[in-house]
């Protein structure tokens, strides 16, 4: 395996611990650029969103790796995913011939590792949305939970992920002996606790939760110009098309990512807000 290296990535200093961060980078040829922005929400706990945004060379291929991990009940599980999930995917022997199967297997293995280390990582969990861009041409997107990936194709928003919400997967939860309740509060939750039906970690709920990803693949043609990955802190207050319209107005994806998080704050999103914007063809 070739060494992992990033191209032209620049990261700003973190402000106030991990209250916010921003940065950008580009592919080796400079045809694909990315920017990211993460802003801590108003809740009285540390920032629980983590991201990945980088390019690397591997076995003669250029890979773009992008992710948002939205943690709950602590930051240890999303931090673990930031460090291990992509490396586990790329370690799969079948990755180059069967990315779909490799992503599935790596998601499962990573969740098992998190559960086996729960004494160190705690009782929390995390969503995940990951995107792998192979040689600037093939895009593989996977997700667990309600962090979302949206493409701009000809200026129209195309959602590449499925939001895993308790109401939409109630049958699976109940088949496993769990239940969905809106109490306490007004949000459907697994066993009255968790507002997503699939997640990494969450050992106490795992018998009622799934951690298998939904996976989509697409070819990056000349109609695709922007990819947005974001946590639900953005999507709770903004439609897919609104996000695409904002991101497309700016050539600089870092400025676009910062504008998206700023707009979500302006719309009074209470959650941590994190997004990665990838711009194709410069």
BELMO-V162448 format. One line per field, one symbol per residue. burial: # if it has 24 or more other C-alpha atoms within 12 Angstrom, else .. A space follows every 50 residues. Layout:
burial: ???
//
This chain:
burial: .....##.#.........##########...##########....##### #######....#####################.#######.#..##..## ###########.###.....################..############ ###.#.###########.##..#....####......####.######## ###.##############.#...#########################.# .##############...#.############
//
